[in-house]
């Protein structure tokens, strides 16, 4: 079975338009990828090709996506699972991309059984076992800047977080990782982050991290890959936990 899968994957990769020359052009556009060595970049290219083969990336709201735009999304989506494997994304099938931020309308039931309805402007969403939704304007502005903001990594971190059934700031941890240590580390950092914001401190990490534990995990994940030295300096214990979970050390 595994031999057949490897043969199939190799055929898909060999027949892809995303060859080494086009891949080099793409890598130069995305600062977070430049920290990878040659072997890692080739592995990421192969994963991005398979991602493009197995996932449907559709433009919506009048957006016509080209192959290069899809590849930009796929490369950044695969970065968090570079050392984990694409099976972490196996329970859903599509990515929807709006040209710009969009209005989302949701209903939800609170802990008392009361239904609420809310709508607001969003740059991205990640639905449990459903699609990832992204705004292309934010992808183009964020991923190319290398400033810690990366919408694609943020939303795909939510996908990893919800792989245990619920997005709560704790993805399924690997064997040998401690749930208690993860909870203690992230709770202390989140409390510290919110306290510093309330005190009026200007922080180098997106203040949206203060919204909820799941947002703290997603924001710290995008910062981990975009500005790893900042995360390691501010919250070294969080940085170590993220290294263990993603099995990468972008600060090197």
C-alpha positions in Angstrom: 0.0 0.0 0.0 2.7 2.5 1.0 4.7 1.6 -2.1 1.7 2.3 -4.3 1.1 5.6 -2.6 4.7 6.7 -3.0 4.5 5.7 -6.7 1.3 7.7 -7.1 2.7 10.8 -5.3 5.9 10.7 -7.4 3.8 10.6 -10.6 1.8 13.6 -9.4 4.9 15.5 -8.5 6.7 14.7 -11.8 3.7 15.9 -13.8 3.3 19.2 -12.0 3.9 22.6 -13.6 5.5 23.7 -10.3 9.1 22.9 -11.3 12.3 24.0 -9.6 12.5 27.3 -11.5 9.0 28.4 -10.8 9.4 27.2 -7.2 12.5 29.4 -6.7 10.5 32.4 -7.9 7.7 31.6 -5.4 10.1 31.1 -2.5 11.6 34.6 -3.1 8.2 36.1 -2.6 7.6 34.5 0.9 10.1 35.5 3.6 9.1 32.7 6.0 10.3 30.1 3.4 13.8 31.6 3.1 14.8 30.1 6.5 14.5 26.6 5.1 17.5 24.7 3.7 17.6 23.2 0.3 16.3 19.8 1.4 13.5 21.3 3.3 12.5 23.5 0.4 12.4 20.5 -1.9 10.2 18.6 0.6 7.9 21.6 0.9 7.7 21.9 -2.9 6.6 18.2 -3.1 4.1 18.7 -0.3 2.7 21.8 -2.0 2.2 20.0 -5.3 0.3 17.2 -3.5 -1.7 19.7 -1.5 -2.7 21.4 -4.8 -3.7 18.0 -6.2 -5.8 16.8 -3.3 -7.4 20.1 -2.2 -9.6 22.4 -4.3 -8.7 26.1 -4.0 -11.5 28.2 -5.4 -11.8 31.9 -6.0 -15.1 33.3 -4.8 -16.7 36.7 -4.8 -15.5 37.4 -8.3 -11.9 36.4 -7.8 -10.2 34.4 -10.5 -7.2 32.6 -9.1 -4.3 31.6 -11.2 -1.9 28.7 -10.6 0.8 30.9 -9.0 -1.7 32.3 -6.5 -2.8 28.8 -5.6 0.8 27.7 -5.2 1.5 30.7 -2.9 -1.4 29.5 -0.7 -0.3 25.8 -0.8 3.3 26.6 0.1 2.3 28.5 3.2 -0.4 26.0 4.2 2.2 23.2 4.0 4.9 25.0 6.0 3.3 24.2 9.5 3.0 20.5 8.5 6.4 20.2 6.8 7.7 17.8 9.5 4.2 16.4 10.4 2.8 15.3 7.0 -0.2 16.2 4.9 -2.4 13.6 6.8 -2.9 16.3 9.4 -5.2 18.0 6.8 -7.0 14.8 5.7 -10.5 15.5 7.0 -11.4 18.4 4.7 -11.1 19.2 1.1 -11.4 22.9 0.0 -10.0 26.4 0.3 -12.2 29.4 -0.6 -10.5 32.7 -1.4 -12.3 36.0 -1.6 -10.6 39.0 -3.3 -10.8 41.0 0.0 -12.1 40.9 3.5 -15.6 39.5 3.7 -18.7 39.6 5.9 -19.5 36.4 7.8 -22.9 35.6 9.3 -23.0 33.0 12.1 -25.4 31.5 14.5 -24.2 29.8 17.7 -25.7 28.5 20.9 -24.1 29.6 24.2 -23.6 27.6 27.3 -27.1 28.4 28.5 -28.8 27.1 25.4 -29.5 30.6 24.0 -29.1 31.1 20.2 -27.1 34.1 19.1 -26.5 35.6 15.6 -23.5 37.7 14.8 -21.9 39.1 11.6 -18.7 40.8 11.1 -15.8 41.5 8.7 -13.2 38.8 8.5 -10.0 38.2 6.7 -10.1 34.4 7.2 -12.0 31.5 8.8 -11.4 27.9 9.5 -14.4 25.6 9.8 -14.2 22.3 11.7 -14.0 19.6 9.0 -15.0 22.3 6.5 -13.2 24.7 4.2 -10.6 27.2 5.0 -11.7 30.7 3.9 -9.1 33.4 3.1 -8.9 36.9 1.7 -6.4 37.2 -1.1 -5.6 40.9 -0.3 -4.5 39.9 3.2 -2.4 37.0 1.9 -0.6 39.2 -0.6 0.0 41.9 2.0 1.0 39.6 4.9 3.0 36.7 3.6 5.3 38.9 1.5 6.1 41.3 4.4 7.8 38.9 6.9 6.4 41.1 9.7 4.8 38.3 11.8 1.4 38.5 10.1 0.5 35.5 7.9 -3.1 34.8 7.3 -2.6 31.4 5.7 -0.5 30.0 8.6 -2.9 31.5 11.1 -6.0 29.8 9.6 -4.2 26.5 9.0 -2.9 26.6 12.6 -6.6 26.6 13.5 -7.0 23.5 11.4 -4.3 21.7 13.4 -5.8 23.0 16.6 -9.2 21.5 15.8 -7.8 18.1 14.8 -8.7 16.9 18.2 -12.4 17.9 17.7 -12.4 21.4 19.0 -10.2 24.5 18.5 -9.1 25.4 22.0 -5.5 26.3 21.8 -4.2 22.8 22.2 -3.8 20.7 19.1 -3.3 16.9 19.5 0.1 16.7 21.1 2.7 14.1 20.1 3.8 11.2 22.3 6.1 12.5 24.9 4.6 16.0 25.1 2.9 16.9 28.3 -0.6 18.4 28.2 0.0 19.9 31.7 3.2 21.6 30.6 1.5 22.9 27.4 -1.5 24.2 29.3 0.7 25.8 32.0 3.0 27.4 29.5 0.4 28.8 27.2 -1.9 30.0 29.9 0.9 31.9 31.6 2.0 33.5 28.4 -1.6 34.4 27.4 -2.3 36.0 30.8 1.0 37.9 30.5 0.2 39.1 27.0 -3.3 40.4 27.9 -1.9 42.1 31.0 0.7 43.9 28.9 -1.9 45.0 26.4 -4.1 46.3 29.2 -1.2 48.3 30.5 -0.9 50.0 27.2 2.4 48.3 26.1 3.1 48.2 22.4 3.9 44.6 21.5 5.5 43.1 18.4 3.0 40.3 18.2 -0.6 40.9 16.8 -2.9 41.9 19.7 -5.6 39.7 18.2 -3.7 36.9 20.2 -5.5 38.2 23.3 -9.0 37.3 22.0 -9.1 33.7 23.1 -6.7 30.7 23.8 -7.3 29.4 20.2 -6.4 32.8 18.8 -3.3 33.0 20.9 -2.1 29.6 19.5 -2.8 30.7 15.9 -1.2 34.1 16.2 1.8 32.7 18.0 2.1 30.0 15.3 2.2 32.6 12.5 4.7 34.6 14.5 6.7 31.4 15.2 7.3 31.0 11.4 7.5 34.6 10.5 9.4 36.3 13.4 10.7 33.3 15.4 13.4 35.3 17.3 10.6 37.6 18.6 8.6 34.7 20.0 11.7 33.1 21.5 12.6 36.3 23.2 9.1 37.1 24.5 8.0 33.6 25.5 10.9 31.1 25.4 8.8 28.4 27.0 6.1 28.8 24.4 8.7 28.8 21.7 10.0 25.4 22.9 6.5 24.0 23.0 5.9 25.1 19.4 9.3 23.6 18.3 8.2 20.3 19.8 4.8 20.4 18.3 5.7 21.5 14.8 9.0 19.6 14.9 10.8 22.6 13.5 13.0 25.3 14.8 12.8 28.3 12.5 15.1 30.4 14.6 17.7 27.7 14.1 
